[in-house]
Amino acid sequence: MTMRITPSVLNADLSDLAGTLARIPSSDAVHVDIMDNHFVPNMTFGLPVVEALRRRTELPMDIHLMVDNPDVYAPQFAELGCESVTFHAEASAAPIRLARELRRLGARASMALRPATPIEPYADMLGELDQMLLMTVEPGFGGQEFLDLVLPKIRRARRLVAATGQDIWIQVDGGVGVETIGRCAEAGADVFVAGTAVFRADDPDAMVRQLREQATAACSH
């Protein structure tokens, strides 16, 4: 599997987001957390900020919607040209319809699950997705401690994805860093959201490369 690192700008210098993106050229994408203070108890960016960032970077945009009613909002980010758009299963009224709409608009369709949400009820719709995002913290805030209890779910997700015979990425988000990325890769994840680990490093881009190397080494064992 190819290991991909998608740093989250939630933990970056929010006063200079364009400058921040210039510091992580080795990233596979930039992860942008959209929060509405309803689905999660925090508020971050909206469509205008993403539109401005889209003009300032050539990195693919990996949008993570932690909002109520993503069925309405998610397609708007796909229409902006964001390469990947993630909605939460717990918030979507019609996840299959939404996934198909995102793909129709040219975005990779991704669905996220909170730590306590099982993946098995969604096994039959995996073929509608390009990515599954498994939260390894409770969504809403950066800098939280990684929840090892999600590792068995990552393993189950990898088995379910393998059974489809399709190239569906498994992304993990929350507390991912040098101490935890190996366990995630061994469990079956291949896309890693890292915020604090990257942007608190002296050299963020070197940390991106280190994390990718660690994940690749762990996966090959």
N, C-alpha and C positions, 0 to 999 in steps of 0.2 A: 504494500500500500504506500501511496505517496502521503507524507506528513505535511500538513499545512498549518501555518501560524497566522492568526488573524488578531492582531492587538486591538484591544478595546480603548477607544479614546475617552471613555468615562473616567479613566485614571490619569489622563494626560493633562497638560497645561491648557485649560479651557480658554484662556485669554489669547492663545496663539495656536489654534487648531491646525491651520495650514502649515505653520512652522513645525508643529509636532509630526505631521505626516511626512514631512521632508526628512525626518530623522529615522524613519523606518522603511527605507527603500527595499529591503530584502523581504518584507512581509508579503504574504500571499494575497491578503486583502486587509482592509481596515474595517473593524467591527464597530458599528454605531448603535448604541442602545437608546431606543426611543421609549420614554416612560411618560405616563399621563397623570400620575398621582391618583389613579383610580384602581387600575389592575394591580399596581404596585405603589407603595407609599413614598414615591419620589417623582420628580418631574425633571426631564432633561431637555432634549432637543426636539425640534419639529421639522416639518418639511422644508422651510426656508433655509435652515442651517445645513441640512443635507444637500440641498440644491447648490448652496455656495461651496460646500466642500467638493461636490462633484466637479465643479469648474477648476478646482485648485490641485487636484491629484489625478494621476493616471492609475493609481491602485484600484482594484475592484472594490466596490462598496458592499459590505455584508451587513444588512440592516436587521436588527433584532427588535421587533415590536413587542413591548410589554405594555399593552394598551387594551382597554375595552373596545369591542367592536372592530377588530382587525379586518373583518370582511369588507368594511368601508375604506379603511385607511391603507391597508397593505398594497392594493393595486396602484395607489398614487405614487408610492416609492418605486414600483416597477416601471411606471410611466416616465419617471425621471431618468431611467437608465441604470438604476442600481442592479448590480449583477445577481445578488442573492437577497431574498426577503424572507424573514422568519416571522411566523405568527405563532401564538400559543394555542395549543389544543384546548386549554381550559377556557379560552376567551372567544374562540370562533364558533359561530352558530352553524356554519356549513363548511367544514374544513376541506372536503374533497372539491367542492365547487371553487373555493378560494385557491387551492393549490393549482387547479386547472387554469384559473384566470391568470395567476402569476406566470405560469408557463406560457400562456397565450401572449402575454405582454413581453416575453423575452427574458424573464428573470428565472433564476433557479428557485424552486419552491421548497421552503424549509419549514418544518413544524417543530416547536419546542415543547418540552414537558418539564414541569416543576419536579423537584427531587422526589416527592411523594406520589407523583402520578405514574401509574404503571404503563408500560409500553404495549403490553399484550392486547388491550382493546383496540389498538390502532394497527395491528399486524396486517390486516387485510387491505389497508390503504397505503402501505409503504410504497407500492408501485407508483403512486401518484406523486411521490416526493423525490426531490434530488438530495435532500439532507434531513437528518434528524438532529435536533439540538437537545442534548440532555443536560439540564442545569445541575451543576455540582455544588451550588449554594442556592439559598432562596433568592429569587430574582428581586431586584430593587436597589441594591447598593453594591459598589465595588469594595474590594479589600476584605471580603469575608473569608473564613477558614473553609478549606476544601472538605466536603462531606464524603468520606470513604464509603458510606452506605450506598452510594450511587454506583460503585464499581460493578456489583453483580448485575445491575440493570444495563450497564454498558455491554457486558458480556452477552446478556440475553438479546439486546438490540443487534449486536453483531451477528448472532446466529440467525435472527429473523431476517436481517438484510441479506445474508448469504443465501438464504432459502429463496429469495426472489430472483437471484441471478442477475440483479441490476447493480449498477455502480451508484449506490446511495451512500453519501458521506455521513459519518457520525461525528458530530461536533460536541465538544464539552466546554462549559462556560462556568467559571467561578473557582477562585483559589488555585488556578493552574499556574505552576511555576516550576523551578528546578527540582523541588522536592516531590512534586506530585505528577508531573507530566509523564514520567515513565510508567507509573501505575495505570494511567489512563490509556496509554498506547498499548500496553500489554493486554488490557481488557478489551480493546478493539476500536478505540477512538482513532480518528485520523485527521481531525480538524480541531485546533486548540485555540480558544480565546484566552489571551493573557493580557491583563491590563497592568496591575500593580507591578508584576515581575518585570515587565518590559520598561515601563516609563519611570520606575524608580531606579533603574540600572544606570550606571555611569555612561554606558554606551548602549542605548536602546536597540540599535540595529544588530550589534554583536550579540545581545541577549536573544533576539529573534533567531539568529543563526544557531546559537547554542541550544535553544529549546527544540528547534527542528532536528538537530543532530541527536539530542537525547531521545526524542520520540522515535526517530528512525532506528537507533540502536536498540531501544527497548522492544520495538515491534519485531526486530529480526531475531531476537532470542527464542 
